[in-house]
Amino acid sequence: MNGKRAKYVITAAAAAALLLAGCSSDGESDGAGGGGGGESAHVAFLMPDQNSTRYDEQDAPAFIDKMAELCPDCEVDYQNADADVDQQQAQFEAALANGAEVIVLDPVDTAAAAGLVQNAQNQGVAVIAYDRPIPDLPADYYISYDNEAIGASIAQSLYDHLEETGAEGGVLQINGSPTDAAAGLIRDGVDSVVDDGPYEELAEFDTPNWQPPQAQEFTDGAISQFGDEIIGVVAANDGTGGAAIAALQSAGMDPLPPVTGNDAEVAAIQRIIAGTQYNTISKPSVVVGEAAAEVAYTFIQGETPEPQTTLFDTPSQLFEPTVVTQENVQEIIFDGGVYTVDEVCTDDFADDCTELGIE
């Protein structure tokens, strides 16, 4: 943590999680716009929902810390829309009204976000699309892990496991939100494996706003219809994967079909160690959070950041995801510094950790 912090504002719903994550605010901005000088500026960091814990616990602290390092006198305004399109629009408009020079936006609805981008660009404000791309109107930059590679990776990992175990039957496919272009890319990656794979796709579901209860309800219905024909579930993130697991466990399915995930949430790592979730994706939020801060600071200085690639006509930087299973959880999660053993191996999972040699 830096001694002098960028000032930030958070919603009441996000405050507790950020405090637990170790964020504080004791630096003050002089309120002046950066004007291309980079000495001070107002930057907004607008995230989409609370369905994933990553935004409050990982992305926002990473972005805030890096901005404090790059621009101690910059003001960072963090808001979470709690999956509400209208609320995110209000937060975006407030950021413009408050003089934001750069807005980092992870949109609730990627189609609706095009209007927000247009509004900002008309006022000379740079927009960095974060995690979820905005296909209908190019933002000034896009930063994310490679979402299509995420989908292909979790599906291929699952299919390799099913083939190794000689499983016979079909799979369920649980996608993310239909209003999220990143979810569409993850789905495309999954489809690249599932569509030509050796297992029948029994049913597919697009999860509104990534809501786990919706994914659990779908899985409940699929269990009623297909029962023991279900040999695996390709779920697009840890929230929907955890919901599918809850439904499978409630139905008493034994053995439990392997279920995928994405985001490497603590609960997902615990389920992997316990053997109830097969895989997840490690994509440390500190990587994209810090990258977004660096790009934001480049815009504040009046410069144009160099892209690595282009996606949806938007200059982009995409990072490679890593699949996590029991076989590499020690190396990727603990040796890699994503989490400590104490954070994951709580009392309920201590024996499972010991069994895998995690201490």
N, C-alpha and C positions, 0 to 999 in steps of 0.2 A: 504494500500500500504506500502511496506517496504522502509526504508530509503535508503538502498543500493540495487540496482537492478541488476539482471543478464543482461549482455549485450545480445542484440538480433538484428537480421537483418530481415527486412521485405521487401516484394515486394512493388513496387510503388502502385499497385492496392489495397494493404491491408493497406497502411499507414494511410489513412484518417480515416478509421473505427476504427483502433486501437487507434489512437490519441483521437478520440471521446470517446472511451471506457476508457480513462484515463491512457493509458500505456505510459511510458517514459523510457529512458535508460540513466542512469548516472553512472552505475557501469562498471568497465573495467575488463576484464579477462587478466591474465598474459600470456595466449596463451598456457600454458602447459597442456598436457593431464592429465586426472585424474589418469590413471594407477592403478585403484583400490583403490586409497587413498581417493577419494571423496572430495578433497579440491578444485579442479578446473577441468573442463572438458568441452568439446564441445558437445552440444546436439542439434539435429535437430528436429524440429516440423513441419512436412510436411502435409498440409491439401489439400483436393481435389478440391474444387470449391468455386465460389462466389454465386451460386444459392441459398444457404441458408446463411443468415447473421450471423448465430451462430458462424462460425469459426473465423471470424475477431473480432466480438464483444464480444464473450463469451469464447470460448475454448482457444484461444491463450492467452488472458489476464490471465485467470485462471492458465494455465500451467506456464506462465512466472512468475507470482507472487509467485507461490508455489516453483518454482525452485530457485527464488531469496531468499526465506526464508530458503530453505534447503541447498543451495550451492551458496552463494553470489558471489563467484569468477568464477562460471560456465558461459559459453557463450551459449546462446540459439539462434539458428538461425530459425526463423519462415518464412516459404514460403507457398504460396498458388498456386496450379497448374492451377487454373481457368478452370477445367474440361479438361485439355489437358494431355493425357497420356505421350507424348514425353517430355513435359515441366516438368512433375513430375519426369520422369526418369533422366532428366538433373539435377534437383534439388537434387535428391537422390545421384547421382554420384558426384555432387559438395560437398555434405555433407561428403561423404567418403573421397574425395580428401583433404578436409579441416580438416580432423582428427576427425570427430565425433566419439565418443565412444558409443553413443546410438542414435538411430533414431526412433522417434515416427511417424508412417506412417498411414494416413487415405487415402487409395489408390483410385485413379480415377477408375482404372480397377483392380479388385481383382485377376483376373487370371494372368494378366501381372505382378502384384506385386510379384508373386512367384520368378521370376528371380531377382528382386531387393533384396528380402530376402536372396536368395542364395548367391548373390554377397557380401552382408554385412557379412553374417555369415562366408564366406570363409576368411574374413579379421578380424574375431574376434570381429565384431561390433554387439551389441545386437539390435534387431528390436522389437519394441512394436507396434503391430497392434492396431489401435485406431478407434473405432466406427464401422468400416467395417472389418470383418474377412478376412483372406487370406487362403482359404480352401486347395489350391493345395500344399502348403509347410508350415509347422508350423513355425510361428514367435516365438520369445522367450517368448512373453507374449501377451495377448489380453485383452483390457479394453473397455467396452461398457455398455450401457443399454441393457437389454434383448430384442433384436429386434423381436423375434418371439412373445414374450408377448405383445410388442407394437402393432403388427398387430392384434392379437386376441382381445386386449383390445378396440381398436378404433372400430373394426367391431362389437363386442358384444354390446358396448355402443350404437352404431347406431341402431342395430337390436332391442335392448330393447326399444329404443325410438319409432321405427316404430311400434312395436307391441302395445305399450301403446297408440299410436295415432290412431290405427286401419287402418294404411296405406295399400293400395293394389296396387301392381304393381311390378316393378323390380328395380334392382340396377346396377350401373356402378362400376367397380373396376379399379382404376388407381394406378398401381404399380410404384415403383421407377425404377432406371436404371438397365437394364439387365446385365450390367458389374459390378454391385455392389452386393457382396454377402450378405451384410446387408439388401439390398432391397429384396433379395430372401427370407431371414428369415422373414421379415415383411410380404411379400406375403404369406408365408406358414402359418403365424399366421392368416392372413385375411381368407385364404382358409379354415382353420379349423372351421370358423364360417359360411362363405358364402356357402361352398359346401353342407352342410347339413341343411342349413337354410330354412325358409319358403318363401323366396323371390327368384324369378328368377334372375340369373345374366344375364343382357341384353348384356353386352359387357365388355371386359377386355383389358387393354392397359399397356404395359411396356414403361415407359417414358425415352427416351434416355437421359443420363446424367442428369436426374432429371429436365429437362428444362421445366419451366412452359408454355412457348408458345406451346410446343408439347402437353402438357396435355390439354391446352385450345382448340387446334385444334381437338384433339380426342373428347372432350366433345361437341364441335360444331357439329361434324358429328353425334354423338350419339343422340343429340337433334333432328337433322333433321330426323333421322331414327325412334326414339322411342317416341319423344315428351313427352306427359303427362304420359306415362307409367313409366317414371323415377321418383321414389319416394325417392331415396337416392344415395349418391356417397361415396364409401369408397376410399378415397385418402390417399396415403402413407405418405405424409408430408404436411406441411403448404403451400409450394410453389405450389405443384400440386393441393391441395385443393383450394387455392385462385384462381388458373387458372380456375378450374371447376366452381367456384362461378361466376367468371367474365363472363364465357360463358352462364351460366344459367340466369344471370341478363340481359345480352345482348339480349337473346332470349325472355325476358319478362315473364319468368316462374313465376307464382304467384298462390299459395304460393311457395316460394323457397324451393326445396328439401333440407333436411339436408345433410351436407357435413362434412366429417371427416378431420383430419389433424394430424400433429405430429411435434414437436419441440418447441411448445409454443413461436413462434416468436411474437414480439409486435403486428404486423399487425394481426396475427391470434387471439390473445387475444382481440383485438379491434373488430374483426368480430364476435367473440363469444358474446361479450357484446352487440353488435348491433343486434345479432340474425341472421346473415347471414352465420355463420359457426357453426356447431353443437358442435364439440369437437376438442381437440388437446391432445397432450401428454406433460406433464411437465417432463422434464428430465434435470434438471439444469446442464449446461455444467461445472460449477465450480466443481461439484462432480467428473466427469470423468477426467477433466483437472488436478485437484489436484491429483487424484489417479495415473494418468500417470506420473506426476512429481515424486511422491513418488516411483513408480516402477523404473523409470529412475535413480533416485538417488541410489536406492538399487543396480542396475547393476553397476553404477559408482564406488560404494564402493567394487565391486568385490564379491557381495553376490547374492544369488538367491532368488527372491521374492516368497512368498508362494501363490499358486493359491487358488481360491475359488472353481473352477470347471475346466472342460476341454471342449473345443469346437474346432472341427476340429483338434484334437490332439495337441491343443495349451493350455498351462496353462492360465487360464482366470479368470477375475473378472467381473461379470455381475451385474448391478444395476437394481432395480425394477422401472418401469415407473408408472406414475400416470395419469389417464384420467382427463381432465379438461372440464367442461361444465359450463353453466351459474349457475348451482346449487352450485358449489364449487369453482368458480373462485376467490371469495373473500378469502377463506381459503387457497387455494393452491398457488395462484399467489401473492396476496398482503400481507396477514398475513404471508405467507411462505417466503416473502422477495425476490421472484423471480424478480418482478418489483415493482416500486413505483406507486402510483396513478397518479402522475404527468407525468410519462413516458407513461402511457397508455391512461389516460382520457384527451386527448388533446381536443381542442375546438370542433372538429368534433364529438367527442364521449362523451362530457360532459353530455349531456342530457341522453344518454343511461346508463352511469355510475350512474347517480343520480337515474334513474328508478330502478336500481338493488341495490340501497343503498350503492354504492361504493363512498366513499368520502375521 
